[in-house]
Amino acid sequence: MSTCCFSGHRFLFKEETAYIENQLIVQIDSMIVHGVTDFIAGGAIGFDMMAANAVFRKKEQGYDIRLILALPYPGHDERWNQVDRKEFQRLAVAADEVRYISEAYHRECYRLRNYYMVDHSAYCICACRRMHTGTSQTADYAKRQGKYVINLCPNV
């Protein structure tokens, strides 16, 4: 498979953001060298947007890769602040593909989105520093499915 997905926390510590961003670029470059052409981001604030932006910048540099947004449901960004919403909408327009996993919000829509991303990927790059979160559940699911998981958070 030539697809990699991303999963990470919505809120990262300021002191770790630069490190995670740098490592994200290193890992995306490595994925590209190893034949990954499609990158799936979940469209959430925080790490998802960071990853989608990193892929978008690689596309601007001329890499023949695709950015796919796997979104839990239409309008999932309606309650976001204006700045985050504008950034998300810019990425949604720039994405090569946008997939909605559920038609409307329901209790399981985020978990289903996360599992969809893993099920359609060979690799998972995550930023996970806390257990019992959607990110940790996604990374654990990816490991159980035999996917190659890279955690960018230091000391975890």
N, C-alpha and C positions, 0 to 999 in steps of 0.2 A: 504494500500500500504506500501511496505517496502523499499521505495526509497527516497533519499534526494539529492537535487541538490545544487550547489554552484554558486553564482554570486558575482562578486566584481570588484572593480576598478583595472586597470592595474598598477596604481601608487598609493602607500600608503605613508603617511607621515612616516618618520623614527621613530619619537617619538611614533607612534601608532602601529607600526608593531609588537612589542613584545606582547603588550596587545591583539591585534587581534589574533595572533598565539596561545596564551594561551587560549583565549576564544573559538577559533576554536576547539582545542583539547577537551575542556570541553563539547562543544556541540556535537562533533562526539561521544564521550563516552556516552553521554546521548541518542543520537539516537540509538546507538548499544544496550544499555540497553532496549530501547523501541521497539526493533525488527527490526530496519532498517538494511538491509543487502547490499543494493546497493547504491553507491554514484556516482553521475554524475558530472563531472567537464567539463568546457567548453574549456580547453586547451589554455587559453590566458596567457600572462605574468602577473605577479602580483598575485592577490588573487587566481585565478584559479589554478596556479601552487602551491601556498602555500597549498591550500586545497587538491589537488591531492597528494602532498608529505605527508601530514598528514594522509590521508587514506592509502597510501602505507606503512608508518611506522606502522600503526595499523595492517596491513596485516602481516608485518614482525614479529610483536609481537604475531602472532598466531590467531588473530581474523578472523572468517569466514565471511568475507565481500568481496564485489567486487568493483573494481574501473572501472568505465565506462567513457571514454572520448567521449564527443559529440563535434565534430569539425565542423566548418562552411563549410569547403571545403578542399580537398586534397591540401597540399602545403601552407596552411595558414601561416606557419612559415618561408617561404622562405626569407623574408626580415629582419628577426630577427638577432641580433648579434650572434656570434658563441657560446658564453657561454649559452645564453638563449635557442638557438636551440638545443644544446647538451642535456641540462636538459630536454627539452620537449621530445626529441626523447627517452631518457632513460625512461621517464614516459609512453610514448606511447608503448614501448616494454613491460613494467611491467604491463600495464593495462590489465584487464580481457577482455575488449571489447573496440573497437574503432569504433565509428559510424560517418560517414560523412553525414551531413544533406543536403548539396547541392553538385552537381557534380563539380561545378566551382564557382569562385567568382561572385557574383552579388550584387546589392545594398542592398538586403534584407537578405542576407545569415546569418549575425550575429543575426539579430532579430529572424529569423526562428530557428536558433540553440538555442537561449535563450528560446523561446516558447516551443520548443521540450523538453528541460530539465524540464521545469515547468510541461508540460502536462504529463510527465512520472514520476512525483514525488508527494509525499504527503507533503514533507517538502522542505523549501528553506532556506539555511543559506547564508546570504549575508554580504558583507562589503560595505555599501553604505553611503557615507557622502555628496554626491552632487546630486542635482536634475537635471533633464533633461539629463541624461546619459543612456547608455544601461543598466547599473546596476539598476538604479532607475526604468526604464521601466520594467525590468524583475521582480523586487520586487513588483511593482504595479500590474503587470499581475498576479503574483502568488497570491496576496491578492484577486484580483477579481475572481480568479478561486477557491477560498476557501482553498488555501494551507496555512499551518502554516509557517510563515516567521519569522526568527530570524535575526536581524541586529546586527552585532558585533561591529559596529563603535560607539564609545562613543559620547554622546551629540548630537545624531541625532534623 
